[in-house]
Every structure is written in structure tokens, then in C-alpha cells.
């Protein structure tokens, strides 16, 4: 199977950058581990995007185990691309999860 590529939606990019910034203010190690865990999760998603939970319409989810985040994404099979729509913190309002 050919690995998919991914693209961060601008709001997911904002989620990611603000989360890394938050962790950097507390600990370089925590920020580095967060970035590494997100990178591993994205590689996992791209290896087989439909292996994860399909919770709502065309959105799939993958929880980050060591951090309180879920990656929300859509799959464009024709283009072989995964669109990351959110890196969703679990303390946010659930209604904003699928934007």
C-alpha cells in the first residue's frame, strides 16, 4: 500500500503551534516529546488512514496516548492525501471538534 501524504488545515496548524508553544513554556522535554508523538501519529495515519475510528461523517480520529489530544482528519483517497482538520485538545467544547 502506498503511504498517503498529509496536509494541515490552517486551524489544525494553529492548534499544533499553540500546543507546542504551551509545552515549550513549561518544559523543552515535554514539547519535544509532544512533537515526536504527533509526528509518529501522523506517520501512523498516513500508512493506512482508514484504520482508525470513523466517528462522524467523513472524519476519522486518532488519540494521542501520552497527551490529551485527538487528531481529527479526512481522507481524500483519489489524491492520496490526509487532511488534518484539528489537533483537538480534550478540554475543548466537543461541539467544535468537527469544524
N, C-alpha and C positions, 0 to 999 in steps of 0.2 A: 504494500500500500504506500502511495506517495504521501509524504507528510504535507500537511497544509501550512500555509503561511498565516500570520495573524496581523491584524491592524487594530490599533486602539482608537476607539471613538474619542473625540475631544473631551467628553465628560469623563470617560474612563482614564484618559491621560491625566486629567485634573485630579481624579481620585488617587491615582498612583503617586503623583508628585506630592500632593499634600500629605499622604500617608508616610512616604519616605521622609519628608521634612519633619513630620511629627516624631518619628522614631529617631531621626538624627539629633533632635534637641534633647533626647533622653539618653541615647547610647549608640555609638558607632557600630558596635557589635549587633545590636538589635536591628538597626537599619540595614546592615549588610545581610543579616540572616533573612530579613523580610524580602529584600531584593532577590536573594538567591531562591527563596521559596516561591516567589512569584514567577521567576524565570523557569524553575522546574515545572511549575503548574502549567505554564504556557506551552512548554515543550510537550508535556503530557497531553494537553488538549489537542495540540496540532498533530500528534501522532495518530489520533483516532477521535475526532471531535464528537462523534455521536455515542461514545462510550459512557458519557456522563448523564446525569439526570436531566430529563426534559420536563421541567416543572410547569411551564406556562407558554402556550402558543409555540413559537419557534425559538424560544430561549432555553439554553442549556446552562447548567450550573456546576461549578466545582468548588468545594470548600477548601480553604487553606487550613490545614490541620493545626499548625502552631500559632496561627494568628486569627483574629476574629473577622475574617473576610471571606467573601464568596466571589468568585469570578463569574460574571454573567456574560454569555456570549450567544451569537447567532452563527450559523454555518451557511456559507454561500458555496454549495457543492460545485456548481458549474465553474466558478472561478478558483476553486480550491483555496478559499480564504475563510478564516475565522475572524469575525468582527467582535472584539471585546467591547461590550457596551457599558460595563460597570465593573469596578473593583469595589464591591459593596461591603461596607462595614456593618456588622451585625447590630449595632446600636442605632442605626438609622431607621426612619419610618419604613415599614415594609411596603407601603404603597408606592414608594419611589424606587423600588427595586428594579422594575422593568420600565425603563424610560425610553 
